[in-house]
């Protein structure tokens, strides 16, 4: 594995009021994604290729594919490792094992008194187990370009064997940043007994990552930040810090929007709607 010293030599960190850092990947990566012209939707809630009408769940699935969703990568560390777990055997010196997943359900919840975010996860999920066990997770906002799509697709692989996402992670143009000396690595809220110090969740850096949010599970009663809804769990978290990555396009230098997902495809933000007189 790449040592912390080797990782540190490829990036520079700067601080702005102690709340923002900038990191940049200097090593090149293989580009395997490209932009393509937009196409009409491939589905319709009431369409069917058979004589049988679509069921209501299938109609809803088709309808939701017409809506645009954000795409982020969530990382955490922790959770119990099952016997023969590929992750545990590959990272014997980094227990608890790192976990990660691509999500399209991430959204902000409230800004005051502290910023809260939420997302939902289908169960069972090793990443969810890690979030629940450690109380900490990072949300990586991906760039709306081929670099961001490449990262999103890589972390769709999940945490199951035979191929774990943190093995050969460089193939998606990312690396894991070494832990910062001042990085809080506990899920404690500052009250009561001090919780054991745990390794921090993996923090990714690379051309496809615009921002990263360090988050802590909202431990408030009655649900403790985890709301079970049938076969899914809604996760509620507090944003502790926003870290700046590569928010500008490498070629044009222009600011970028985040990666979007609709109709089973990654997408860039397109045209805007303007009112009469050209005002947005």
N, C-alpha and C positions, 0 to 999 in steps of 0.2 A: 504493500500500500504506500501511497505518497506520504512522506513525513510532513509534520507541521512546518518544519523549516522550509521545505520545498514549496509548500502551499503559500507560505507567507511571502516568499520571494516573488510571487506572481501577482500580488495585489497591493494596493495602498489604501490605508484607511484614514479618513479625515473626519473631524468632529465639528458639528455646528451646534453650539450650546449643549453639547453632551447628549443630543437626542437623534442626530442623524450621522450616518457614516456613508462613505462612498467606497465601493469596491469594484475592481475591473479585472477581467480575465485577459491576460496578455497572450496566452497560447492559442494558436489557431484550432479550429474544429472543422470537421468534415460537414459540409452543407448537403443535406439530403431532402430538404423541403423547399418549395418555391410557391409563389403566388400564381393564381390562375383566375380567369374571368369568372364572374358570378354566374350562377345558373338558377333557373326557377326552382321552387320547392319541389321535392320529389314525392311528397306525401300530402294528403288532405284528410282531415278528420273523418269525412264521410265517403272516402274512396275505398274501393275494394276490387281486387282482381279475381275474386271468386263470386259465386252466386250468393254466398252467405254474407250478410251485413256484418260489418265490424262490430265487435263488442264495445261496450262503453269504455273499459280500460284501454283498448286499442285505439279508440277514437281520441281519448285524452293524450295518449302517447304521440299520436300524429299531430294533434294540436300543439303540444309543447315543443315539438320539433320546429314549429314555425316561429318560435320566440327565441331571442338571442340571450345566451347565458354567459356569465363570466367564467373564465378558466383559471384556476389557481392550483398550486401544489402545496399540500400540507405535509409537514414532516414532524415527527416526534421521536421519542426514544423511551422504551420501557415495555411493560407487558410481559406476561409469562411466555416462555418459548416451549412449544410442543416438542415431543420427542422427535428427533431427526430434523428439526427445524433448520432449513438451509441457512437462514440468516445467522442463527446462533453459532453454527459451526464455522461460518465464514468470518465472524467477528468475535473470536473468543476473548480478545483483549479490550473489547468495547462494550461490555455488558452494562446496562440493558441494550439490546439490539436496536439499531436505527430502523425506523419505519417511515413510509411515505406513500402518498396516493394523489392522483389528479382528481379534482372535484369541479363540478359545475353548479353547485348549490350555494356557493359562498355569497354572503351579503352583509352589509352593515345593519345594525339593529338600533342603536342609539348612540348619541355623542356625549351626553351629560348624565350624571356627573363624571363618569369615566366612559371612554368609547367601548362599545360592545359590538361583537360580530357573531355571526352564526353560520352554520352549515349543517347538512344532514348526511348521514352515512348509513348504507345498508349493512345489516349484520348477518353473519359474523364479520369482523374486520380487525386485523392485527393493528392497523394504524389507530383505530378507535380504542382498542385495548391499551395502546401505548399512551394515548392522550389521557385516558381515565386513570392510568396508573401513575403517571408522572405529573399530571396537571399542567403540562407545558406543551406548546406546539408553535411552529412557525408557519406562516402563510406567505407563499411566494407568488407575487403578481407577475404574470408572464407577458412578454411583449407580443403585440399583435403583428407578428411577422414570422417568417420561416424558422427563425431561431427559437421563438417562443413555442411554436407548434411542435418543434422537435423535442423540447423539454416535456411538454404536456404528454406527448405520445409515449415517451420513455417511461414516465411514472404511471402510466396506465397499466403497466405490467404487474403492479401489485407486489406483495411481499411473499408470495408462495414460491416454492421450488418449481422448476429447477433453476430459474434465472431470477436472482434478486436484483432490485433496482440499484442498489449501492455497489454491486459488483460491476466493474467496467463502466462506472458512471460517466467517465470522460467521453464516452461515445455519443452522449447527448449534448456535449459542449459545456458541461457543468463540472464543478468541483465542490467539495465541502470545505467551508472556511474553518480554520482552526478556532477553538473557543477564545473569546475575548476575556482578558483578565477580570473585567468588571461585570461580566455577564452573569446575571442571576440564574442559578441552576437549581433552584428549588421551586416547588409548587406552593410554598407557604405564603400566607397572606399577612404575615407580620404579627399575628396574634397567636396566643397559646404556645404550645411546645414547638420547638424548632424541628422541622422535618429533615430527614437525611438528605445530604447533598447528592444530587444525581447529575450525570453527564447531561449537558444541554442538548436540546433537539438539534439535528443537523441544520446548518444554515448554508444554503446553496448560493453560488455565485456563477455568473456566466453571461454571455451576450443575450440570452433569452429571458433574463430575469430583470425586471424593472425595479421592483421594490420587494422588501421582505418585512413582514410584521411579526414581531415577537409577541406572543400571546400567552395568557394564563387562563386556565379553566375557571369559569365563574362558579365558585364554591358555595354560593348562597343557597339557603334552604328555599323550597323543600326538595328541589331536584338536584342540587349540587352541580348545575351546569350541563346535565345530561338528561334529556327528556325522551323517554321511550314512546314511540308511536308505531305500533304494530311491529313490522320487521325492520324499522329504521330507528336511528337515534339522532335527535337534534342536539348539536353541541353549541353551547354558549360560552364565549370567551371574552376576556378583557384584553384590549390592546395595550401593551406595555411600552412599545417603541416601534418606530417606523424607520427602516434602514433603506437608504437609497442605493440602487444598483445602476444598471445601464439604462437610463430612461430615455436616452437619445439614440436615434438611428446612427449606426456607425458610419454610413456613407454620406448621408445628407446632413447629419447633425441636428435634425429636427426632433422635437418632442414626439413621443409615441403614445398611442392609446394601448390599452390592454388587450389581450387575446380574447376573442369571443368564440362561441360555439352555437351552431344552429343547423338543423337538418343533418346531423351526423357529420358535420364538417367544421374544421377550424376556420375562423374568418377574421378579416380585418374590418375595423369600423369604416363605413362608407360615407355616402352623401348625407347632408344635413337638410332638414326641412326649414324653409324660410317663409315668413309671412309676406303679405303685400308690401312692396317697397324694399324687399330684400333683407328685412330684419329677421333675425333668428327668433 
